[in-house]
Amino acid sequence: MGREKPPVEWILDRWEGDAGILEDLGAVPRALLPRALREGEVLRVVVDNDTVTLTRDTTASRRRREQAQRLRDELAVAEPGNGDVFEL
């Protein structure tokens, strides 16, 4: 039996040259990341014995995009000029 640890999730913030910048981690060489990984997507990291597997988590990425869209929609409704009262 392997000594698999619970998966970890990282988010690709942006690409800078030959590196992907992961939130809360920093720069990782592009060659180590899945080719299809896009900015804002979730990267699932699984460690099993001496093997580290990095995969795109398309389901978690979709949930993040949907959550971000809901927040943008809520902010658009609450913008000044829409009849809302804001106290400063």
C-alpha positions in Angstrom: 0.0 0.0 0.0 1.2 3.5 -0.8 1.4 6.3 1.6 -0.9 8.7 -0.2 -1.5 12.0 1.4 -4.8 14.0 1.0 -4.8 16.0 -2.2 -3.8 19.7 -2.1 -5.2 22.3 -4.4 -3.2 25.2 -5.8 -4.5 28.0 -8.1 -2.6 29.3 -11.1 -2.5 33.0 -10.7 -0.6 33.8 -13.8 2.2 32.9 -16.2 5.5 34.8 -16.1 7.9 33.7 -18.7 8.8 30.0 -18.2 7.1 29.8 -14.8 3.5 29.5 -13.5 2.9 31.7 -10.4 0.7 29.7 -8.0 -1.2 31.4 -5.2 0.3 30.9 -1.8 3.3 29.1 -3.3 5.1 31.2 -5.8 6.9 30.3 -9.1 6.9 26.7 -10.5 8.6 25.9 -13.8 6.2 25.7 -16.6 7.6 22.3 -17.6 6.3 20.8 -14.4 2.7 22.0 -14.9 0.0 20.5 -17.1 0.2 22.1 -20.6 -3.5 23.0 -20.7 -3.5 24.7 -17.3 -5.0 28.2 -17.6 -4.8 31.2 -15.3 -7.4 30.9 -12.5 -7.7 27.1 -12.7 -7.3 24.7 -9.9 -4.3 22.4 -9.8 -4.8 19.2 -7.8 -1.6 17.8 -6.2 -1.5 14.2 -5.0 1.6 12.8 -3.3 1.9 9.0 -3.1 5.2 7.7 -1.8 7.8 9.4 -3.9 5.4 10.3 -6.7 3.8 13.7 -7.1 1.0 14.0 -9.6 -0.3 17.4 -10.8 -3.6 17.5 -12.7 -6.1 20.1 -13.7 -9.2 19.9 -11.6 -11.8 21.1 -14.1 -14.7 20.6 -11.7 -13.2 22.8 -9.0 -12.1 25.3 -11.6 -15.7 25.5 -12.9 -17.0 26.0 -9.3 -14.5 28.9 -8.8 -15.5 30.6 -12.0 -19.2 30.3 -11.2 -18.6 31.6 -7.7 -16.7 34.6 -9.1 -19.5 35.3 -11.5 -22.1 35.3 -8.7 -20.0 37.8 -6.8 -19.6 40.0 -9.8 -23.3 39.9 -10.4 -24.0 40.8 -6.7 -21.6 43.7 -6.9 -23.2 45.0 -10.2 -26.6 45.1 -8.4 -25.2 47.0 -5.4 -23.3 49.6 -7.4 -24.1 53.3 -6.7 -26.7 54.6 -9.1 -28.9 51.5 -8.9 -31.0 53.1 -6.2 -29.0 51.7 -3.3 -28.1 53.8 -0.4 -24.4 53.8 0.7 -23.1 55.3 3.9 -19.6 56.5 4.1 
